[in-house]
């Protein structure tokens, strides 16, 4: 109950905050860190720029599917319609595989599988057109004013948002225990056509003992660069961290560690930003 109160308060604060820009020596071009309980913006960089968000999209896909209260144990067949024709990306989930909706959710969130995410949207009641309507309605509900999502995987460069909107989306996703559980698992053995296959979380930081990660999602396309959103606990407080458009995975990880040191008091905030911004 208390978590819901804090999340609601922070969501309200984010919707009314006035942002300013600041220079920062992060590799990521866009970033924001928000104290979840107080709504204070601890750090931000180009947080209102509208940019592609890649597989961060899958958080919205998951929320919309879970909101529909569908049978999570219903078996779904991967079809040719689920094969990526936008980027021609690969998948370890073959056409013809039959998996539960819950397993597809796990694959989409933990290992960021595009076929799994597309199958979730394709089998939404009413199909993809109704799914898109549900996504638009969810974005309006969350006051994501600068967010546009046209398909469920994030492969489209027209799936766009801002760091500040994604902070809001991440806070909303924290209301879903299943999203929290799946996105913080280091990996899992999943039965694919009678064979157990090991899948890993695309965010290696979930296995780092120096971090307490409560929710996580990564993303990557050529247009979006390396992206990540996380809900983290550090120095006794929970915070939302968003990093977008780093050139390399190592740069994204270095940025995350820099901001984590800021949260734990090991990094002076003035070193990476000229000023803090307070919600108002």
N, C-alpha and C positions, 0 to 999 in steps of 0.2 A: 504494500500500500504506500509506504513512504517513498519507495523508488518511483512509483507512478506520479506522486505529487511533485517530486523534484524534477522529473522529466517534463511534466506538463508546464511547470514554471519556467524551465529553461527554454522550451519550445516557444512559449509566449514571448519571452525576452528576445529570442533570436528574430522573431517576426517583426519586432519594432525597433531593432537596433539601427543606429546610423553608423556605417562603416567608414573608415578612412584607409588610405593605402600607406604602406611603409616599406622601406627597402630592407632586405634581409639576405644574408649570404647562404641561403638554402639552395640546393640544386633544384628542388621542386619549384615550379613557377607560380603555383597557387597553394595557399595553405591557411588553415585556421585551427586554433586550439581553444576550446570552450570549457570552462568550469561548469560541470553539469548542474550542481546544486545552486550556485549563485547566478548562473547565466553570464558570468564575466568572460569576456573574450581576452584570453591571456596572451594570444599572439595571432597575427593575421598577416597575410601577404597576398595582395591581388584577389581577395576573397569573394569579390562580386563579379569577377570576369566570367563570362559564359563560355564553357569549354566542353569538349567531348569527355565522357566519363567512363567509357569502356564497361568492364564487367561490374563496376559498382552498381550498374543497372539491376543486377540480379537481386540486390536487397529489395528493390521495389517489386520485382517479380515474385519473390518469396512472400512478401507481406500481402500482396493481392491474392495469391493462391491460398494462404492461410486464412485470410479474412473470409473466403468463400466457404470455409468449413467443409471441404471436400473429403471424401474417403481417402485417407492417406495410405491405405493398404490396397487400394484398387490397382490392378496390374495394367500397365501402359506399355504399348509396343512402340519402339523407336522406328520411325519410317523415313523414307527418302525426303519427306518434307522437313525433317529436322536437321538435315545436312546443311552446313554453312555454305551458302553461295555468295556471301558478301566478301569474305576474306579467304575462303577455302581453307579454313583452319582444320586441324586434325582433331580427332576425338578417339578415346579409348572405349567408347560405347558404340558397338557396331549396330548398323541398321538390322532390325529384326529382333534385337534384344528386348526381353520383356522384364520390366522392372516395376516395383511399386512406386506410387507417387512420392512416398516418403524417401525412398532411395534416390529418386530423381532430384528431390529437393537437396539431399545431402551432397550429391555429385555437383549440382549447380552452385551451391554455396561454398563447400569446402575446397573442391578441386576446380571450380569454375568451369565445369563442362558446358559447352554451348548447346549440344544436342539435348542434354537433360533440361536445360532452361527452356529451350524452344518447345520441347514436348510438354512441359508443364503449362505453357501458355496455349499451345495448340489444343490441349484437352480441357481447357477452362470451359465452363458451361457457356455455350454460344460460340466457342472457338476464338480465334485470334481477334476478330473485330470487337467482340464483347470484352475480351481481355484488355484491349487498348482503351476502351471506355472506362473500365474499372481502374486502370492505371491513371488516367486523367483525373478521375474523381478522387483517387487517393492523393494525388499531387495537390489538388485543390483543398482537400481536407487538411493536409499538413502545411498549407500555405507556402508551397514550393513555387514561388512566383516566376523564377527564372529557370525552371526545369522543364525539359521536353524529352519524352521517352516514346519512341516510335516502334520499338520491338524489344523482346524480352531478354536478349543476350548481352547487349552492349557492343555488338560488332558494328552497328551503324554509327557513322560519325555524327549523325543527326540526333543521337541520344546525348543531350547536353545538360549541364547544370553549372552551379557555382560551388565553391568550397563552403560558403555559408549555407546554401540550400542543402548540401550533402551532410553538413553537421546536423541540420534539422532532421533529415531523413534517417541518419544513424541513431539519433535519439529515439525516433519513432520505432525503429527496428528493435531497440532494446526492450520494448514492451512484449516481444515475442520470445518466450523462453527457448523454443526450438531453434530459432535463428541464433540466439546466443550460444546454445550448446553446440550446434553444428559448426559454426564459424570459429569456435575456439578449440576444436578437436585437432590434434596434430595429424591424425590420419585414421584410416579405417580399412579393414578388409571387406570387400564387397563382391558378392557372387554375381558374376556376369556370364550368362549362358553356361552355368554349371562349374565355372572356374573362379576360385577366389583370387581377386586382384587387389593389390595394395594401392590405395589412393592417399595422397598427402595434401595437407593444407598448403595453399599457394602463399600463405604468409608464414615464413619460417620463424618469425618472432614469437609465435604462440608456444614454441618449445623452448624459448629463452627464459632461464630462471630469473633473470633480472627484470622481467616484465610480468605484470598481471593484466592480461587482456581479457576483457569481458565480452567483446564482439569485434569482428574483423571481416573485412572484405577487400580484396585486391582487384586491380584491373589493369589491362594493357591492350592498347592498339597503337598503330603507328601514329594516328592523329592525337590520341589521348596521352601518350607516353606512359610512364609507370605511375600508377595511382594506388592509394590505399586510404581506407577509413577505418578507424578503430575507436572503441570505447575502452579506456584504460583506467586502472586504479594505480595511483602513485602518491606517496606521501600522505596517505589517509584521505585522499579525495578522488572522485571519479571525474574524468574529463573525456571530451570528444576530440579526436585528432583527425584532420583531413589533410592529405598531401596529394597534389595532382600535378601531372606532367613533369615528372623527373625523367631525365634521359636514360638512365640505367637503373636496374634494380638495386645495385650497390649504393647509388646516390639516394634513392628513396629510403633505403634502410639507414643510411648515415643521417639523413634528415630526421627520420623518426627517432633515432637515438639522441640526436641533439635536443629535440623537443621534449623527449622523455627526461633528459638531464635537467632541463628547465623546470619540469614539473616536480622533480625530486629535490630541487634546490642546488643541484651540482653545477648548473650552468646559469650564469647571470642573464636574465631576460634582456637586459640592455645590450648584451653582446650580439644578440640575434635580432633585436627589434628596438627601434628608438623609443617606443612608448607602448604601454598597455592601453586597451580600450575597454571601457566599462559599458555594460548593457544599460540602456535607459529607455 
